Amino acid sequence: MKHEYTFEELAELRKIYNESGEGGLEPDEMRALRKAGLLTQGLPEKPSKR
């Protein structure tokens, strides 16, 4: 089941990203922020395979 984030959830995720950087978020959360257009600078085109 795919989770769709609300505006409030995306705002909270962005706050976590701003404080902790990419390491503070799960890959799905990063994708949600990118999809919503909230993160556009300095991100790789595809998720890294770590």
C-alpha positions in Angstrom: 0.0 0.0 0.0 1.4 3.4 -1.0 1.3 6.2 1.5 0.3 9.6 0.2 1.6 12.4 2.5 -0.6 15.3 3.5 0.7 18.9 3.2 1.3 18.9 7.0 3.3 15.7 6.9 5.4 17.0 4.0 6.1 20.2 5.9 7.2 18.1 8.9 9.4 15.9 6.7 11.0 19.0 5.2 11.7 20.4 8.7 13.5 17.1 9.5 15.4 17.3 6.3 16.5 20.8 7.0 17.7 19.9 10.4 19.2 16.4 9.8 19.9 16.3 6.1 19.2 13.3 4.0 20.3 10.9 6.7 17.3 11.9 8.8 14.7 10.6 6.3 13.7 7.3 4.9 14.1 6.9 1.1 10.3 7.0 0.6 10.1 10.2 2.6 12.8 11.8 0.4 10.8 10.7 -2.7 7.7 12.2 -1.3 9.4 15.5 -0.8 10.9 15.4 -4.3 7.6 14.5 -5.8 5.9 17.4 -4.0 8.5 19.7 -5.4 9.8 20.7 -1.9 13.3 19.4 -2.6 14.9 20.2 -5.9 18.5 21.4 -5.3 21.5 19.2 -4.9 19.6 15.9 -5.1 20.7 12.9 -7.2 18.4 12.0 -10.1 18.0 8.5 -8.8 18.2 7.2 -5.2 21.6 5.9 -4.2 21.9 2.1 -3.8 23.4 1.9 -0.3 
